[in-house]
Amino acid sequence: MVMDHGFIIFTPIFAVLIGFSLFRILKKRKRSAKSIYKLINDLEKKYIY
């Protein structure tokens, strides 16, 4: 019984931590991709136009 209560209490906490870490990783990837696209556009404007 004691282990079941611990499992019920700590499972949502671990799920929230995993979800938060995944969200941060995806946010960093999106930001870096956005900066790469901005760099490409800046280079195109500088050398093509």
N, C-alpha and C positions, 0 to 999 in steps of 0.2 A: 504493500500500500504506500509506503513512504517513497519508494522509487517512482511510482506512478504519479504522485503529486509533484515531484521534482521534474519529471518528464513533461507534465502538463504546464508547469510554470516556465521552464526554460526553453521549450520548443518555440513558442512565439517570439521570444527574445532573440534566439538564433536566426529565425526566419527574417526578422526585421533587420538584423545586422547584415545578413547576406544580401537582402534586397537593397539596402542602403549602399553597400559597397559596389554592387553591380551598377546601380544608378550613377554613382560617382565615376566609375570606369567608363561607362557609355557617354557620360557628359564630357569627360576629358577627350575621348576619341572624336566626338562631334566637334568640339572646339578645335582640335588640331586639324581635322579635315577642313574646317571652315578657314583656318588660317592658311592652309596649303592652297585652297582655291583662290584666296585673296592674293597670295603671292604670285600664282600663275597669271591671274588677271592683271596685276601690276606689271609683270614682265611683258605680257602681250602689249599692253598700252605703251610701254617704253620702247619696245623694239619694232613693233608692227605699225603703229599709228603715227 
